[in-house]
Amino acid sequence: MKAAVVLIAAFLVAPLAAQGPLTTTNIQRYYTPVRLFLQGAADVMPADKYGFKLAPEQMEFGQWINHSTERNYLDCAILRGEPNPMPKAKTDLLKTKAEIVSQLRASFEYCDAAFATLDDQKILASPEMVQAFLHTTVHNNEVYGNVVGYLRANKIVPPSTEMIQEMIKAKKTPAEMLKEMMERYNKKPGQ
């Protein structure tokens, strides 16, 4: 319970990305952490495990990450008022870890750019905007919840668990831990 309170507090100190209680709360407390956790999961899963399935009827790990990418583009294209630049037909072509990770990051950057133009009034202007905005968080949390099982089945500590463990062990503040995670998981390949 104490760790959960500390984790929640960490997300309260994230920088503001938009104006208004709805946008600020969603982006700070929910979207930014799940973005970091998904990027971290994609980074820590070995390339040879991107085809791993928990059961034959389930998606491969890489397909889960592609699914997040595809939905990010779909939802954020609605928020931006433009056609989806990366439909499922394109994400289905992504096969290697490098391609999948690169496009996941690009999808989050695409959403971040959309969020920068939003405020509560724009979001609340239509049910479609509300759904697209909130879906970026809800859907990514659902995907992360699934990929955690894939990581654990391969004896890999999920990024969300790692964050709490590191924070407690190093006696770091929530702000310090969130900053480290942002630096680690927002780093582009080759940096």
N, CA, C and O of each residue as an XYZ file, in Angstrom:
764
protein
N       0.820     -1.192      0.000
C       0.000      0.000      0.000
C       0.864      1.256      0.000
O       0.590      2.212     -0.725
N       1.924      1.239      0.834
C       2.802      2.394      0.899
C       3.456      2.648     -0.459
O       3.585      3.796     -0.884
N       3.866      1.577     -1.137
C       4.480      1.720     -2.455
C       3.491      2.312     -3.453
O       3.868      3.127     -4.295
N       2.246      1.909     -3.363
C       1.234      2.442     -4.276
C       1.044      3.932     -4.065
O       0.897      4.681     -5.031
N       1.045      4.373     -2.808
C       0.894      5.795     -2.510
C       2.093      6.565     -3.049
O       1.935      7.650     -3.608
N       3.290      6.007     -2.883
C       4.495      6.655     -3.385
C       4.457      6.730     -4.911
O       4.827      7.748     -5.497
N       4.009      5.649     -5.550
C       3.916      5.638     -7.011
C       2.948      6.709     -7.502
O       3.256      7.443     -8.440
N       1.804      6.798     -6.883
C       0.818      7.810     -7.268
C       1.402      9.208     -7.071
O       1.214     10.091     -7.908
N       2.101      9.399     -5.975
C       2.717     10.708     -5.719
C       3.739     11.054     -6.800
O       3.895     12.219     -7.166
N       4.439     10.025     -7.311
C       5.426     10.266     -8.368
C       4.785     10.871     -9.597
O       5.380     11.727    -10.251
N       3.613     10.448     -9.909
C       2.953     10.902    -11.117
C       2.364     12.298    -10.953
O       2.069     12.969    -11.942
N       2.195     12.727     -9.732
C       1.663     14.064     -9.499
C       2.697     15.144     -9.779
O       2.346     16.304     -9.995
N       3.969     14.766     -9.777
C       5.014     15.761     -9.979
C       5.460     15.862    -11.430
O       6.329     16.674    -11.748
N       4.893     15.065    -12.305
C       5.251     15.122    -13.725
C       4.913     16.501    -14.277
O       3.973     17.143    -13.810
N       5.669     16.958    -15.262
C       5.385     18.288    -15.818
C       4.025     18.344    -16.499
O       3.539     17.352    -17.042
N       3.430     19.522    -16.455
C       2.136     19.712    -17.108
C       2.305     19.640    -18.611
O       3.239     20.218    -19.167
N       1.404     18.931    -19.267
C       1.462     18.811    -20.724
C       0.306     19.554    -21.377
O       0.354     19.831    -22.576
N      -0.713     19.876    -20.625
C      -1.878     20.553    -21.206
C      -2.596     21.316    -20.107
O      -2.319     21.127    -18.923
N      -3.515     22.174    -20.505
C      -4.248     22.984    -19.547
C      -5.603     22.366    -19.221
O      -6.265     21.811    -20.098
N      -6.008     22.463    -17.968
C      -7.317     21.993    -17.538
C      -7.209     20.739    -16.699
O      -6.285     19.944    -16.873
N      -8.159     20.559    -15.782
C      -8.109     19.404    -14.877
C      -8.166     18.052    -15.595
O      -7.457     17.124    -15.206
N      -8.988     17.926    -16.624
C      -9.102     16.643    -17.322
C      -7.802     16.286    -18.031
O      -7.263     15.197    -17.832
N      -7.301     17.191    -18.852
C      -6.091     16.897    -19.607
C      -4.897     16.718    -18.683
O      -4.124     15.772    -18.836
N      -4.748     17.613    -17.736
C      -3.616     17.540    -16.826
C      -3.639     16.246    -16.013
O      -2.624     15.556    -15.916
N      -4.768     15.922    -15.441
C      -4.863     14.714    -14.621
C      -4.594     13.470    -15.444
O      -3.804     12.618    -15.037
N      -5.238     13.352    -16.596
C      -5.041     12.151    -17.413
C      -3.592     12.013    -17.863
O      -3.007     10.934    -17.759
N      -3.017     13.090    -18.358
C      -1.655     13.009    -18.880
C      -0.652     12.760    -17.763
O       0.196     11.875    -17.880
N      -0.738     13.520    -16.694
C       0.226     13.383    -15.598
C       0.133     12.043    -14.882
O       1.131     11.334    -14.749
N      -1.035     11.708    -14.435
C      -1.185     10.556    -13.540
C      -1.297      9.220    -14.249
O      -0.935      8.186    -13.686
N      -1.793      9.228    -15.472
C      -2.120      7.948    -16.096
C      -1.396      7.687    -17.414
O      -0.812      6.620    -17.598
N      -1.430      8.636    -18.316
C      -0.819      8.420    -19.636
C       0.711      8.349    -19.556
O       1.303      7.396    -20.062
N       1.356      9.330    -18.936
C       2.814      9.361    -18.892
C       3.400      8.105    -18.247
O       4.325      7.521    -18.813
N       2.910      7.668    -17.101
C       3.473      6.436    -16.532
C       3.293      5.213    -17.430
O       4.237      4.445    -17.612
N       2.104      5.020    -17.992
C       1.912      3.821    -18.817
C       2.735      3.915    -20.094
O       3.187      2.896    -20.616
N       2.930      5.108    -20.593
C       3.813      5.279    -21.757
C       5.216      4.790    -21.403
O       5.811      4.008    -22.145
N       5.736      5.249    -20.276
C       7.076      4.841    -19.856
C       7.152      3.338    -19.617
O       8.136      2.697    -19.985
N       6.120      2.778    -19.005
C       6.127      1.349    -18.718
C       6.083      0.515    -19.999
O       6.783     -0.492    -20.105
N       5.274      0.921    -20.964
C       5.205      0.182    -22.234
C       6.514      0.297    -23.006
O       7.014     -0.695    -23.535
N       7.066      1.497    -23.072
C       8.358      1.657    -23.739
C       9.419      0.818    -23.037
O      10.251      0.186    -23.687
N       9.386      0.817    -21.716
C      10.342      0.016    -20.963
C      10.171     -1.471    -21.222
O      11.155     -2.195    -21.377
N       8.921     -1.933    -21.269
C       8.659     -3.354    -21.546
C       9.181     -3.724    -22.928
O       9.794     -4.777    -23.102
N       8.940     -2.866    -23.904
C       9.414     -3.130    -25.267
C      10.945     -3.165    -25.309
O      11.534     -3.955    -26.046
N      11.578     -2.311    -24.521
C      13.043     -2.274    -24.474
C      13.644     -3.513    -23.811
O      14.621     -4.069    -24.312
N      13.069     -3.949    -22.690
C      13.707     -5.024    -21.922
C      13.422     -6.420    -22.461
O      14.160     -7.355    -22.151
N      12.376     -6.583    -23.258
C      12.109     -7.904    -23.820
C      13.153     -8.193    -24.906
O      13.307     -7.408    -25.842
N      13.868     -9.317    -24.784
C      14.870     -9.646    -25.803
C      14.229     -9.806    -27.189
O      13.078    -10.225    -27.309
N      14.985     -9.469    -28.211
C      14.479     -9.530    -29.588
C      13.973    -10.921    -29.942
O      12.981    -11.054    -30.658
N      14.644    -11.962    -29.447
C      14.221    -13.322    -29.783
C      12.946    -13.743    -29.063
O      12.425    -14.829    -29.319
N      12.439    -12.909    -28.175
C      11.190    -13.205    -27.452
C      10.007    -12.405    -27.987
O       8.909    -12.501    -27.438
N      10.200    -11.625    -29.035
C       9.102    -10.840    -29.586
C       8.024    -11.719    -30.224
O       6.898    -11.266    -30.426
N       8.361    -12.968    -30.539
C       7.389    -13.917    -31.066
C       6.785    -14.799    -29.988
O       6.000    -15.698    -30.289
N       7.147    -14.550    -28.724
C       6.681    -15.366    -27.602
C       5.190    -15.164    -27.356
O       4.681    -14.045    -27.415
N       4.504    -16.267    -27.078
C       3.085    -16.243    -26.700
C       2.933    -16.967    -25.370
O       3.618    -17.959    -25.119
N       2.043    -16.478    -24.520
C       1.737    -17.174    -23.275
C       0.958    -18.460    -23.544
O       1.101    -19.447    -22.822
N       0.144    -18.437    -24.574
C      -0.654    -19.594    -24.993
C      -0.833    -19.501    -26.507
O      -0.781    -18.404    -27.062
N      -1.040    -20.620    -27.179
C      -1.145    -20.595    -28.647
C      -2.210    -19.645    -29.190
O      -2.031    -19.078    -30.268
N      -3.295    -19.465    -28.476
C      -4.383    -18.623    -28.976
C      -4.162    -17.129    -28.707
O      -4.966    -16.302    -29.137
N      -3.105    -16.784    -28.016
C      -2.853    -15.382    -27.701
C      -1.920    -14.731    -28.720
O      -1.274    -15.405    -29.522
N      -1.870    -13.398    -28.663
C      -0.966    -12.658    -29.537
C       0.468    -12.821    -29.055
O       0.726    -13.102    -27.884
N       1.387    -12.637    -29.987
C       2.804    -12.601    -29.652
C       3.098    -11.291    -28.914
O       2.346    -10.322    -29.026
N       4.191    -11.276    -28.167
C       4.592    -10.057    -27.462
C       4.689     -8.883    -28.441
O       4.149     -7.810    -28.172
N       5.363     -9.074    -29.559
C       5.515     -8.003    -30.547
C       4.184     -7.525    -31.106
O       4.024     -6.345    -31.417
N       3.231     -8.439    -31.234
C       1.904     -8.052    -31.718
C       1.192     -7.165    -30.705
O       0.466     -6.248    -31.089
N       1.390     -7.427    -29.421
C       0.797     -6.560    -28.389
C       1.348     -5.141    -28.511
O       0.599     -4.167    -28.440
N       2.661     -5.034    -28.695
C       3.273     -3.705    -28.804
C       2.782     -3.015    -30.080
O       2.485     -1.821    -30.067
N       2.697     -3.766    -31.175
C       2.155     -3.194    -32.415
C       0.703     -2.748    -32.232
O       0.285     -1.733    -32.788
N      -0.048     -3.500    -31.463
C      -1.447     -3.145    -31.213
C      -1.527     -1.802    -30.484
O      -2.381     -0.973    -30.797
N      -0.645     -1.592    -29.521
C      -0.592     -0.303    -28.828
C      -0.250      0.812    -29.809
O      -0.885      1.866    -29.802
N       0.737      0.584    -30.640
C       1.149      1.573    -31.642
C      -0.015      1.945    -32.547
O      -0.295      3.124    -32.762
N      -0.687      0.934    -33.074
C      -1.797      1.156    -34.004
C      -2.903      1.973    -33.351
O      -3.427      2.907    -33.959
N      -3.261      1.630    -32.119
C      -4.330      2.365    -31.430
C      -3.904      3.773    -31.047
O      -4.725      4.690    -31.074
N      -2.635      3.964    -30.691
C      -2.160      5.318    -30.399
C      -2.356      6.217    -31.611
O      -2.875      7.327    -31.501
N      -1.931      5.719    -32.767
C      -2.092      6.518    -33.982
C      -3.567      6.763    -34.299
O      -3.945      7.875    -34.666
N      -4.386      5.747    -34.160
C      -5.807      5.897    -34.471
C      -6.460      6.944    -33.560
O      -7.122      7.864    -34.040
N      -6.270      6.799    -32.257
C      -6.880      7.735    -31.310
C      -6.326      9.148    -31.468
O      -7.081     10.120    -31.435
N      -5.026      9.262    -31.636
C      -4.430     10.600    -31.693
C      -4.651     11.277    -33.042
O      -4.603     12.504    -33.124
N      -4.892     10.506    -34.100
C      -5.296     11.111    -35.380
C      -6.654     11.783    -35.211
O      -6.891     12.854    -35.769
N      -7.541     11.164    -34.450
C      -8.843     11.782    -34.158
C      -8.626     13.089    -33.408
O      -9.240     14.104    -33.734
N      -7.758     13.067    -32.409
C      -7.487     14.267    -31.617
C      -6.860     15.374    -32.469
O      -7.070     16.561    -32.218
N      -6.101     14.972    -33.461
C      -5.438     15.942    -34.336
C      -6.319     16.354    -35.510
O      -6.009     17.314    -36.215
N      -7.416     15.627    -35.722
C      -8.316     15.938    -36.828
C      -7.732     15.619    -38.189
O      -7.934     16.359    -39.151
N      -7.013     14.521    -38.266
C      -6.378     14.136    -39.523
C      -6.480     12.635    -39.753
O      -6.802     11.895    -38.824
N      -6.215     12.170    -40.968
C      -6.266     10.729    -41.233
C      -5.185      9.985    -40.448
O      -4.116     10.529    -40.172
N      -5.475      8.753    -40.100
C      -4.532      7.909    -39.369
C      -3.322      7.603    -40.255
O      -3.477      6.983    -41.307
N      -2.110      8.031    -39.846
C      -0.929      7.783    -40.668
C      -0.361      6.363    -40.538
O       0.509      5.977    -41.319
N      -0.840      5.584    -39.563
C      -0.275      4.254    -39.325
C      -1.387      3.263    -39.004
O      -1.498      2.810    -37.865
N      -2.216      2.919    -39.995
C      -3.294      1.960    -39.746
C      -2.749      0.552    -39.482
O      -1.566      0.279    -39.689
N      -3.619     -0.316    -39.029
C      -3.246     -1.696    -38.682
C      -2.504     -2.395    -39.814
O      -1.572     -3.155    -39.552
N      -2.886     -2.163    -41.046
C      -2.198     -2.797    -42.178
C      -0.701     -2.473    -42.178
O       0.113     -3.295    -42.598
N      -0.343     -1.276    -41.708
C       1.074     -0.894    -41.635
C       1.744     -1.458    -40.384
O       2.877     -1.935    -40.454
N       1.065     -1.409    -39.251
C       1.695     -1.940    -38.027
C       1.879     -3.448    -38.119
O       2.807     -3.994    -37.523
N       1.019     -4.118    -38.850
C       1.162     -5.571    -39.022
C       2.446     -5.934    -39.766
O       2.905     -7.072    -39.677
N       3.026     -4.993    -40.490
C       4.254     -5.238    -41.238
C       5.507     -5.119    -40.363
O       6.593     -5.534    -40.768
N       5.354     -4.559    -39.178
C       6.492     -4.385    -38.274
C       6.802     -5.739    -37.620
O       5.950     -6.311    -36.940
N       8.006     -6.240    -37.825
C       8.337     -7.581    -37.338
C       9.524     -7.619    -36.381
O       9.524     -8.408    -35.435
N      10.531     -6.783    -36.608
C      11.728     -6.852    -35.764
C      11.551     -5.977    -34.521
O      10.749     -5.043    -34.507
N      12.307     -6.298    -33.498
C      12.250     -5.498    -32.279
C      12.568     -4.034    -32.585
O      11.882     -3.137    -32.095
N      13.594     -3.790    -33.384
C      13.980     -2.408    -33.691
C      12.840     -1.644    -34.356
O      12.579     -0.497    -33.995
N      12.161     -2.255    -35.314
C      11.037     -1.609    -36.001
C       9.883     -1.357    -35.034
O       9.287     -0.280    -35.019
N       9.586     -2.354    -34.243
C       8.445     -2.274    -33.327
C       8.680     -1.201    -32.265
O       7.799     -0.384    -31.997
N       9.875     -1.207    -31.660
C      10.201     -0.220    -30.620
C      10.200      1.188    -31.210
O       9.674      2.119    -30.600
N      10.783      1.342    -32.382
C      10.846      2.652    -33.032
C       9.446      3.208    -33.295
O       9.188      4.383    -33.037
N       8.556      2.380    -33.800
C       7.208      2.856    -34.098
C       6.380      3.081    -32.837
O       5.526      3.968    -32.815
N       6.617      2.298    -31.792
C       5.926      2.560    -30.523
C       6.295      3.947    -30.023
O       5.424      4.731    -29.647
N       7.583      4.246    -30.019
C       8.047      5.571    -29.579
C       7.445      6.669    -30.456
O       6.980      7.693    -29.954
N       7.459      6.446    -31.756
C       6.908      7.440    -32.683
C       5.414      7.654    -32.427
O       4.920      8.776    -32.540
N       4.699      6.585    -32.084
C       3.264      6.732    -31.817
C       3.020      7.571    -30.568
O       2.086      8.372    -30.525
N       3.859      7.387    -29.557
C       3.717      8.204    -28.351
C       4.090      9.662    -28.634
O       3.458     10.576    -28.103
N       5.098      9.880    -29.455
C       5.462     11.249    -29.822
C       4.328     11.912    -30.607
O       4.056     13.100    -30.435
N       3.680     11.142    -31.457
C       2.537     11.627    -32.222
C       1.405     12.045    -31.268
O       0.769     13.082    -31.457
N       1.175     11.228    -30.259
C       0.144     11.561    -29.262
C       0.550     12.771    -28.432
O      -0.278     13.639    -28.155
N       1.809     12.834    -28.035
C       2.279     13.985    -27.253
C       2.051     15.284    -28.021
O       1.638     16.289    -27.442
N       2.319     15.259    -29.316
C       2.090     16.453    -30.140
C       0.601     16.802    -30.188
O       0.231     17.976    -30.179
N      -0.242     15.779    -30.239
C      -1.692     16.027    -30.222
C      -2.105     16.627    -28.881
O      -2.876     17.586    -28.837
N      -1.600     16.071    -27.805
C      -1.962     16.556    -26.463
C      -1.551     18.004    -26.257
O      -2.240     18.756    -25.567
N      -0.435     18.396    -26.850
C       0.065     19.763    -26.684
C      -0.905     20.804    -27.248
O      -0.840     21.976    -26.876
N      -1.788     20.388    -28.130
C      -2.735     21.322    -28.745
C      -4.107     21.289    -28.081
O      -5.012     22.023    -28.478
N      -4.258     20.441    -27.074
C      -5.574     20.234    -26.471
C      -5.749     20.973    -25.160
O      -4.788     21.259    -24.445
N      -6.978     21.268    -24.870
C      -7.390     21.702    -23.547
C      -8.722     21.020    -23.269
O      -9.279     20.358    -24.145
N      -9.223     21.178    -22.071
C     -10.467     20.497    -21.704
C     -11.621     20.844    -22.637
O     -12.426     19.979    -22.980
N     -11.701     22.091    -23.043
C     -12.803     22.520    -23.908
C     -12.779     21.767    -25.246
O     -13.822     21.330    -25.733
N     -11.597     21.620    -25.832
C     -11.499     20.893    -27.102
C     -11.861     19.423    -26.926
O     -12.553     18.843    -27.763
N     -11.396     18.830    -25.848
C     -11.680     17.416    -25.611
C     -13.171     17.198    -25.388
O     -13.757     16.260    -25.929
N     -13.775     18.060    -24.597
C     -15.183     17.896    -24.257
C     -16.139     18.350    -25.364
O     -17.357     18.312    -25.188
N     -15.593     18.773    -26.488
C     -16.428     19.262    -27.591
C     -17.249     18.159    -28.247
O     -18.290     18.435    -28.843
N     -16.792     16.907    -28.143
C     -17.551     15.810    -28.750
C     -17.256     14.497    -28.030
O     -16.177     14.319    -27.465
N     -18.220     13.582    -28.053
C     -17.979     12.262    -27.450
C     -16.795     11.541    -28.103
O     -16.062     10.813    -27.433
N     -16.613     11.745    -29.402
C     -15.503     11.098    -30.109
C     -14.153     11.595    -29.578
O     -13.221     10.805    -29.422
N     -14.047     12.884    -29.303
C     -12.808     13.434    -28.751
C     -12.546     12.908    -27.345
O     -11.418     12.542    -27.012
N     -13.595     12.871    -26.521
C     -13.446     12.354    -25.152
C     -12.972     10.909    -25.200
O     -12.027     10.531    -24.508
N     -13.639     10.101    -26.027
C     -13.289      8.684    -26.112
C     -11.850      8.502    -26.597
O     -11.102      7.707    -26.026
N     -11.461      9.220    -27.629
C     -10.106      9.076    -28.171
C      -9.059      9.484    -27.138
O      -8.043      8.808    -26.977
N      -9.312     10.593    -26.438
C      -8.356     11.077    -25.441
C      -8.194     10.086    -24.292
O      -7.073      9.717    -23.942
N      -9.294      9.660    -23.713
C      -9.207      8.738    -22.578
C      -8.746      7.347    -23.006
O      -8.110      6.633    -22.230
N      -9.065      6.968    -24.228
C      -8.677      5.641    -24.717
C      -7.169      5.492    -24.814
O      -6.656      4.382    -24.668
N      -6.442      6.579    -25.058
C      -4.980      6.474    -25.119
C      -4.420      5.930    -23.809
O      -3.437      5.189    -23.813
N      -5.033      6.290    -22.708
C      -4.584      5.808    -21.414
C      -5.168      4.436    -21.097
O      -4.438      3.518    -20.723
N      -6.467      4.299    -21.247
C      -7.138      3.049    -20.889
C      -6.571      1.889    -21.705
O      -6.227      0.845    -21.151
N      -6.475      2.070    -22.999
C      -6.007      0.986    -23.864
C      -4.557      0.629    -23.571
O      -4.217     -0.552    -23.494
N      -3.701      1.625    -23.407
C      -2.298      1.326    -23.123
C      -2.136      0.620    -21.779
O      -1.254     -0.226    -21.634
N      -2.962      0.951    -20.805
C      -2.934      0.212    -19.543
C      -3.355     -1.241    -19.743
O      -2.778     -2.143    -19.135
N      -4.350     -1.473    -20.588
C      -4.774     -2.846    -20.874
C      -3.648     -3.623    -21.554
O      -3.385     -4.775    -21.208
N      -2.989     -2.992    -22.516
C      -1.878     -3.660    -23.202
C      -0.754     -3.938    -22.209
O      -0.203     -5.038    -22.186
N      -0.414     -2.945    -21.390
C       0.666     -3.161    -20.417
C       0.314     -4.296    -19.453
O       1.166     -5.119    -19.119
N      -0.922     -4.334    -19.018
C      -1.347     -5.426    -18.146
C      -1.136     -6.784    -18.785
O      -0.791     -7.743    -18.094
N      -1.333     -6.882    -20.069
C      -1.087     -8.145    -20.776
C       0.393     -8.437    -20.917
O       0.818     -9.565    -20.667
N       1.199     -7.446    -21.313
C       2.607     -7.734    -21.564
C       3.393     -8.001    -20.284
O       4.461     -8.611    -20.336
N       2.888     -7.561    -19.148
C       3.550     -7.881    -17.881
C       3.633     -9.399    -17.705
O       4.650     -9.917    -17.243
N       2.572    -10.105    -18.069
C       2.588    -11.562    -17.982
C       3.651    -12.175    -18.879
O       4.289    -13.160    -18.508
N       3.840    -11.599    -20.049
C       4.853    -12.080    -20.985
C       6.250    -11.856    -20.407
O       7.119    -12.720    -20.519
N       6.460    -10.696    -19.793
C       7.753    -10.418    -19.170
C       8.021    -11.384    -18.017
O       9.091    -11.988    -17.936
N       7.046    -11.520    -17.136
C       7.238    -12.392    -15.972
C       7.449    -13.852    -16.378
O       8.235    -14.559    -15.746
N       6.762    -14.307    -17.416
C       6.947    -15.681    -17.893
C       8.365    -15.898    -18.407
O       8.847    -17.030    -18.456
N       9.034    -14.809    -18.791
C      10.422    -14.879    -19.250
C      11.404    -14.410    -18.184
O      12.559    -14.102    -18.478
N      10.926    -14.360    -16.938
C      11.749    -13.987    -15.778
C      12.369    -12.591    -15.908
O      13.518    -12.360    -15.531
N      11.564    -11.666    -16.457
C      11.968    -10.270    -16.607
C      11.086     -9.432    -15.686
O       9.861     -9.548    -15.713
N      11.712     -8.596    -14.880
C      10.972     -7.728    -13.974
C      10.316     -6.609    -14.791
O      11.002     -5.898    -15.525
N       9.002     -6.451    -14.668
C       8.324     -5.368    -15.404
C       8.823     -3.995    -14.963
O       9.187     -3.820    -13.800
N       8.847     -3.022    -15.866
C       9.327     -1.681    -15.520
C       8.603     -1.042    -14.336
O       9.233     -0.339    -13.546
N       7.300     -1.268    -14.193
C       6.563     -0.679    -13.068
C       7.060     -1.247    -11.741
O       7.195     -0.505    -10.768
N       7.330     -2.534    -11.688
C       7.854     -3.164    -10.476
C       9.276     -2.701    -10.223
O       9.645     -2.401     -9.087
N      10.069     -2.642    -11.270
C      11.451     -2.190    -11.159
C      11.509     -0.776    -10.573
O      12.351     -0.487     -9.723
N      10.612      0.101    -11.033
C      10.604      1.475    -10.549
C      10.377      1.532     -9.041
O      11.093      2.225     -8.318
N       9.383      0.800     -8.587
C       9.090      0.798     -7.145
C      10.255      0.206     -6.365
O      10.642      0.745     -5.328
N      10.818     -0.895     -6.849
C      11.945     -1.527     -6.149
C      13.147     -0.597     -6.073
O      13.772     -0.469     -5.020
N      13.473      0.053     -7.188
C      14.601      0.981     -7.206
C      14.364      2.170     -6.284
O      15.269      2.600     -5.568
N      13.161      2.690     -6.305
C      12.838      3.857     -5.498
C      12.991      3.537     -4.016
O      13.555      4.329     -3.261
N      12.495      2.390     -3.604
C      12.579      2.004     -2.199
C      14.024      1.713     -1.808
O      14.496      2.184     -0.773
N      14.725      0.942     -2.630
C      16.107      0.553     -2.323
C      17.032      1.765     -2.242
O      17.840      1.872     -1.319
N      16.913      2.674     -3.206
C      17.806      3.830     -3.264
C      17.303      5.021     -2.458
O      17.965      6.056     -2.381
N      16.123      4.865     -1.858
C      15.513      5.949     -1.087
C      15.411      7.229     -1.917
O      15.730      8.327     -1.461
N      14.956      7.039     -3.152
C      14.780      8.179     -4.045
C      13.383      8.744     -3.869
O      12.450      8.050     -3.465
N      13.272     10.010     -4.181
C      11.958     10.627     -4.142
C      11.183     10.202     -5.394
O      11.782      9.784     -6.385
N       9.876     10.307     -5.347
C       9.095      9.998     -6.553
C       9.520     10.850     -7.751
O       9.562     10.358     -8.879
N       9.832     12.113     -7.512
C      10.248     12.992     -8.616
C      11.565     12.522     -9.227
O      11.721     12.536    -10.448
N      12.504     12.109     -8.395
C      13.787     11.613     -8.902
C      13.594     10.342     -9.727
O      14.199     10.181    -10.786
N      12.756      9.456     -9.235
C      12.537      8.184     -9.925
C      11.840      8.399    -11.261
O      12.212      7.784    -12.261
N      10.837      9.262    -11.288
C      10.133      9.527    -12.530
C      11.069     10.160    -13.553
O      11.021      9.824    -14.736
N      11.925     11.080    -13.093
C      12.891     11.717    -13.994
C      13.833     10.675    -14.583
O      14.105     10.699    -15.784
N      14.330      9.768    -13.761
C      15.212      8.707    -14.257
C      14.511      7.829    -15.281
O      15.085      7.484    -16.315
N      13.265      7.469    -14.987
C      12.520      6.626    -15.921
C      12.303      7.351    -17.246
O      12.424      6.746    -18.311
N      11.988      8.624    -17.188
C      11.774      9.385    -18.422
C      13.056      9.433    -19.239
O      13.017      9.291    -20.461
N      14.189      9.630    -18.581
C      15.465      9.656    -19.289
C      15.789      8.286    -19.884
O      16.262      8.192    -21.017
N      15.538      7.238    -19.126
C      15.859      5.885    -19.573
C      14.968      5.436    -20.727
O      15.472      4.952    -21.741
N      13.668      5.588    -20.591
C      12.745      5.026    -21.566
C      12.376      5.970    -22.696
O      11.781      5.535    -23.681
N      12.711      7.250    -22.583
C      12.482      8.171    -23.691
C      13.725      8.363    -24.549
O      13.705      9.093    -25.540
N      14.810      7.696    -24.151
C      16.056      7.801    -24.889
C      15.888      7.117    -26.244
O      15.399      5.989    -26.320
N      16.288      7.791    -27.294
C      16.209      7.226    -28.638
C      17.401      6.278    -28.837
O      18.461      6.487    -28.246
N      17.235      5.246    -29.659
C      18.344      4.319    -29.918
C      19.584      5.073    -30.400
O      19.491      5.992    -31.214
N      20.732      4.671    -29.887
C      21.997      5.287    -30.277
C      22.403      6.467    -29.421
O      23.479      7.031    -29.622
N      21.555      6.859    -28.456
C      21.902      7.999    -27.596
C      22.691      7.514    -26.409
O      23.083      8.314    -25.560
